[in-house]
């Protein structure tokens, strides 16, 4: 639930909210209970999975404040001014956006391939307001919040690791994650024998060291 609480802390007032791949529906429940939206769409590709959220949000659905939709990504979902896509891979989120649209305001929480999502968003002219790593005490997650318009520029290091992890805005969970990965990379490097594997590990070690230095420099 801490992951959900972290994401909910990034929500803001909108007219129409959409949670794509809504799981249990907790995010839409938070938006509606706190009067942060007038209407919420909840979607899932599976009717059976969507039913879990329909049970939770039954009163809001009956009141006409929440509309459940069986949908593949954004296909068939009316346009919303604030869209959440959480718990999917970065490549999958990119495919959803390519087959749908880039929302006016968005919050994405990719489980992997965050770099590919960042590159796509910058390439589409989006502007990132937040791009950082948080932890629920067990795992680390990336959160990317922004707008479809405004444009942005990223360094190669920021594409790989998240801009706000490097500029001092949200350094601590990221530093923990990066230092843990660096330690594991050093161990794998000590055991690696093939030249190709060693070269890849050396490159990753260098990237991690650069990112850690940049984050620590802004503390």
Buried (B, 14 or more C-beta within 10 A) or exposed (E): EEBBEBBBEBBEEBEBBBBBBBBBBBBBBBBBEEEBBEBBBBBBEEEEBBEBBBEBBEEBBEEEBBBBBBBBBBEEBEEBBBBBBBBBBBBBBBBBBEEBBBBBBBBBBBBEBBBBBBBBBBEBEBBBBBBBBBBBEEEBBBBBBBBBEEEBEBEEBBBBBBBBBBBEEBBEBBBEBBEEBBEEBEEBBEEBEEEEEBEBBEEBBEBBEBBBEBBEEEE
